[in-house]
Amino acid sequence: MDASRHLHVACAIVEQDGLVLAAQRSSATSLPLKWEFPGGKIEPGASPEQCLLREMHEEMAIRVAVDRPLARTTHYYDDFTVTLYPFCCRIIEGEIILHEHAALCWLPPEQLHTLDWAAADLPVICEYQEYNNGVTA
């Protein structure tokens, strides 16, 4: 494992009308065609929230409001390590245009596991589902 390749990535759990946005990675990227929560690398000097706002605009042409963070999680792939900084968000402006992803879908939280996710996103899904199951209306 190349310890020098440790990426810090902010990711968005975009919620709308009881559904959650999943984005499919392009076939030309690492982890081709795996599903993920959209986001991107945190640049030096930027907060995870700032990164998320920038990436959602660049990748999907939308503006989001960041509602709450979930616990950060680290995953060790064979050739790199990634630490995810997940945030629950909602769209406040724009219609999604895919600039970097192959596809998207909206799923109820309990059906997120039905997709072929990037391994780093799996603990985020578990925490998100546990949080939602604990919330009472």
Buried (B, 14 or more C-beta within 10 A) or exposed (E): EEEEEEBBBBBBBBBEEEBBBBBBBBEEEEBEEBBBBBBBEBEEEBEBBBBBBBBBBEBBBBEBEBEEEBEBBEBEBEEBBBBBBBBBBEBEEEEBEBEBBBEBBBBEBEEBEEBEBBEBBBBBBEBBBEBBEEEEE
